[in-house]
């Protein structure tokens, strides 16, 4: 509805008018904030051209905003009539600048598109829009023309005095005579600087250099110099991006289409730049001499951008030619002569931008001498050297830094070699692997890191240096992503496609594409390998390995499915037991009908086989030995089979039964094979809400108050967790934090020894006074609170996250069993039990069941949990624990109704809480897959690489989910909005894309109706601007604003940021005093000799070096010097802001894996902790003595980086040894009753 407004002051702006009407329309009687899903009405104010009737920015005479009139547009007639009646009553008025407005109802209907937008989208405060418009106008007026654009590196000559300014080596220059070389401008909306190049008269296309504001470390200006140049220098953390667009592009008339893909991402500016770009990406811009205000405008651009304006600097310019092709060729040939561990690290120093070729020549003699003595040691020295280079002071030269690193590492190695030689037990589930990160311009090298192994690399474990993990990433290290106006097709095909098809040469060794796992494809990560000679198999190549995996003839005309079948062999798994052909069959009949098989992906195993598998897993992970419950199900890979196997108590001996739906390809040798374990489902998962689920449940009738109650309870649980050790341990266990360093087990032992948290105040107990441990608890609390606030990951007390399996009861009936109890349609069974010794808890009554990604309202269904099954009937699932059993009767499987799931490892959320149950149910989506894309010939490895390239361009799962939840927040219809329904369908197609090869057409994807984001997305932005967000009225917005988190600020470089505290007498702290009786009983002394404590220094230095490297290489940002803090590693979290939560979780997973392995090495090889259960008293006492010394050393040196977590490792060993020694002394019967220590 339109209402004409008159009698406006000519000076009144649209924003003032809009605020005046908001003051009326967003109060009673037009708005009731207490209604379910209530939100202020959205409306529009337009100034219209009197001749055309079209909306224009201003209509007033001269530069005045209006001509005295405007139009109020409301989304529906009823509200308009109600408002007009209110406005015409005596005493009611709408005033702008103190003048009452005259109102008249229009007989004209507003544009349909505008009405739809107003009806579905939220109201946005005009004040932020007004401020943004003013800023953009100021930015538009700033002009910075450039005479030259220079790419290079900052360096210091060896003979420069300490503290001298760095020089700039100009390695590549853009300088035009026919026009300015470029113009520097600020793209405020995208938070970047853009250098636009090209002659608008003679050039058909224009290249752009794009610099993220977050990429700028420092700026400085200088000049005029001897060449009469005034310049601005930018020091960047990583290379800028390069784009190209047509100088004058054609428009189709479709605004949405014209906004997409008109810029093309480039790997380099030209062939000459391609050679130096990976190494020389620092920028020096020579300002145009004809523009007197250029330097001032640069300063204003920086101020508007929110970055520090450039200060005065004096930087000399040279053309050193560090990266000329002939120079790089000579250095590359030199690197190839070294053994692989050294060659890799030398190439890494160059490629990672830590050294230039001149630096390597300066180090040449030292490196050759070191390599000749011990190449394995030399590789470690160079790896530590890379970390030292990042943090070194500018006054320290490269050669001095190298010699210091070498001296420290040599001292550590010599000291460690003097001790007893303890061989570290081989860990078969992981391997040390080198990593390469391919970005649009560079190849970054890291490692070797501990990496989860798979079938292939386990087979060739002795040749593991020939395998490499290759990731395809943005320059920032983040997953590939670009705005809608940029097309990445050319970049991906030319840059990444070339690497996939032609390989990657690292230190003279050619690595070629081998394969990827399904999760690796989603993360744009693949396995590469270099050919090698095997004594029995001859030359091993990627083609040979793929060919040995099995027969793929049934699917090799479908590149995506062919690659997905190969991917099974590269899934991260743990080895378990081998079985022979007479111990398994694959003819178990599937239940249900295609395409909705009930048993899709499910097989069974005997209890005996389950026990054998669990014994192998426990041997590899001794901390699980104390569990009283064994898994009821495993996710497996076996020959060409994949899926879940569930314990079937009717099977005898050692036996496994598999189904046709599990068979993906035929392996060559099926006489004997290993069962590989992808996951053992022994623990029930912690049930949590998430953003999409909150959105769906709210649309299904769950009230915001229910979510708030849960959030308040969860927050209280977190905040009060530090009230006692018991509560802290519960929190750490629930959220799987501190496991790498055994924090929970340490606290449990300290509690048993008579200690308490500071808030407990018991006079009979000793209070923990270790600042580091208390800080770790604070970090854990912050991590959890951030998940609760930022991701709506709110724990649900009366709910469970469980792997899905189906009832084999009907199969029992088919096999002739009588009196079988079977689940009916609409029923489920779940029995949850804590493997640490809890009692079984049967879920009974009305529950909801759902599965990620919770996009369609039908992804949440109400079902009946039956509780404990009857005792008088045969029941397949009677003794199954920590799984959810679904029926295997009916036309459609329950799993397929829940986001298109199945039972090959999918996990489901079962909620019993009545306040979270939907008030109504929605028909589930069909989730029927599309026909796969086929070739008219067998696929080749190039076809697989082409699919990988296409996937990187077309992977829109994350994008579709993100757009879906934004539209649901903006639309009054929520997830029932037609665009959300369309996105739910497209998201399902995107999930199936890796298997069927049919990508989602981005052109078909709906877009949000307004460009700014709901306020709950601020967490993904390191520098949120008020004008970029609106206040969401949905439950997610209310939850986000419900509480604030006081941030824990980690030291910016992970080093201690405070002066060393006054040193207390050794072992005078509360923990040491508490443990004193046990230590004295077993060691016959308490205090340690200073010389004995100092003897632990080499082990500590080794640990600290590895920890520094871990902190550096697992930070989210590629910015130099950014690293994780010691506390983050010990807790297992990353607190930095990140726009991609999936990326953060992946980095956290990798970091935890490295930390666990580092702790294992220190415990087993350093402190020589006995791994076996049959260790004698002398072995245990010896480990106790070494750990007690290490604890003493760490506490004495707590101001040194790494000492605090080193002491935590030692404390864990002290506690473990005291418990094991106490068990040896206990009577046999009491030992049998006591559970084993974790």
PELIN-V113628 format. One record per helix or strand of 2 or more residues. SS is the DSSP state (H for helix, E for strand). FROM is the first residue (numbers start at 1). LEN is the number of residues. If there is no record, write none. Layout:
BEGIN
ss: {SS | SS}
from: {FROM | FROM}
len: {LEN | LEN}
END
This chain:
BEGIN
ss: {E | H | E | E | E | H | E | E | E | H | H | E | E | E | E | E | H | E | E | E | H | E | H | E | H | E | E | H | H | H | H | H | E | E | H | H | E | E | H | E | E | H | E | E | E | H | H | E | H | E | E | H | H | E | E | E | H | E | H | H | H | H | E | E | H | E | H | E | E | E | H | E | E | H | E | H | H | H | H | H | H | E | H | H | E | H | H | H | H | H | H | H | H | H}
from: {2 | 14 | 43 | 55 | 69 | 77 | 95 | 99 | 102 | 112 | 126 | 144 | 167 | 182 | 192 | 205 | 213 | 216 | 231 | 241 | 255 | 263 | 271 | 282 | 294 | 311 | 317 | 325 | 340 | 357 | 375 | 398 | 430 | 443 | 455 | 461 | 467 | 486 | 489 | 504 | 509 | 518 | 525 | 532 | 538 | 542 | 559 | 574 | 581 | 584 | 602 | 607 | 622 | 633 | 641 | 656 | 660 | 672 | 691 | 704 | 725 | 743 | 755 | 766 | 771 | 799 | 809 | 827 | 841 | 844 | 857 | 860 | 883 | 894 | 907 | 914 | 941 | 957 | 974 | 978 | 1002 | 1013 | 1015 | 1026 | 1029 | 1035 | 1070 | 1090 | 1097 | 1126 | 1141 | 1177 | 1203 | 1228}
len: {5 | 12 | 6 | 2 | 6 | 11 | 2 | 2 | 4 | 9 | 15 | 12 | 8 | 6 | 5 | 8 | 3 | 7 | 6 | 6 | 4 | 4 | 7 | 6 | 12 | 2 | 2 | 12 | 12 | 17 | 17 | 21 | 9 | 10 | 5 | 6 | 6 | 2 | 14 | 3 | 7 | 5 | 5 | 3 | 3 | 8 | 12 | 7 | 3 | 5 | 4 | 14 | 3 | 6 | 7 | 4 | 3 | 9 | 9 | 20 | 10 | 10 | 2 | 2 | 20 | 8 | 6 | 6 | 2 | 7 | 3 | 7 | 4 | 4 | 5 | 3 | 14 | 14 | 3 | 19 | 3 | 2 | 6 | 3 | 2 | 7 | 14 | 5 | 17 | 6 | 26 | 20 | 23 | 6}
END
